[in-house]
Amino acid sequence: MRIREWYSYHLPELYKILTDNYLYARVTNFIRSREELSEEKLEGITAILSDPEKAKAILQASKSSIGMEISEIDLVNIEIFAARVVALAEYRERHYINT
């Protein structure tokens, strides 16, 4: 998935923590830049994942990440693409249940 490849330059540790593409897209959209990730966002990540241990692992990984800095324009593009992936996954889920 393109988001995984793109965002992994910034936070490569997330790739191993989250294996589901839908959750990966939702979390990257929520986190944005790893520098912005703090204890305040932990509750939001936990709500997305329904797994407090993974949420804590993501927070810890962001603090000691070996990833490179990412430009604001790249973050915007990742955010737009992740939002589209999430919307398509939810659309597919809605129509799968109705058919």
N, C-alpha and C positions, 0 to 999 in steps of 0.2 A: 504494500500500500504506500502510496506516495507520501502521505503525511508522516508515516513512520520513518521513511528515509530522510525526509527533510528535517523533521524535528529532532531526529537522533544526532544530528550535528551539534545541537544545543544541549540536549539532555539525553545522552545515549543510554543511561541506566534505566530509563523509563521503558525501553524496548523489552527488557527482560521481566520487568515487574508486571506489565500489562500485555497479555497475549491477544485479547479480544480487540479487533479493529474499531468497533463501535465505541467501546469504553475508552480506547486510546484517543480517538477523535474528540470525545466529550471532555476528557481530562485536559488535553492540550489546549482546547478552546477555553477551558476554565483557568488553567494555570497562566497561559500566555508565556511570559518570560520567567525563567527559574529564579531570577533575582527578585521578582515580585512575590514569590511563594514564601509564605510565613505561616505561623501557627493559626492566624486568623482564617486562612483558607483551608485549613485541615478539615473543618466541619463540612465544607462544601464538597471537598474531594471524597470524604466518607459518604456523603449523601449520594454522590454519583456512583461510587463503586459498591456501596453497601458492605464494605470491608475495611474496618478501621486499621487493621494491620498493614494492608497494602497502602492505605493513605499515609500512614506513618513512614513506611518504607520510601514512598515517593518524596516526602518532605526531607527525610534524611539524605536521600540520593541527591536532591537538589542542592543541599548544603556542601556536599563533597564531590560534586560532578566534575568530570574531566572534559565536559563539552565546551565548545567555543562560544564566544559572544554571538549574538544574533541581531541583525539590524531590525529596525522598526518596520520597514517595508516587508521584510521576510515574515515577521510576526503577523502582519496584517494579511498577507497572502495565505499563510498557514491557517489563520483564523477563518478566513472566508472559505477556504477549501474544506476545513474540518466541519464548518457549519453545514456545508452542502452534503458532505458524507453523512452527517447525523440526520439531516432532513430526509435524505433518500432512504436510509436504513429504517427510520420511523415510518415513512410512507410505505415501504415494502411490508413492514410488520402489520400496519393497519389493513392493507389490502389482502395480505395473506390470510388474516383472520376472517375477513369478510367473504372470501371466495370458497 
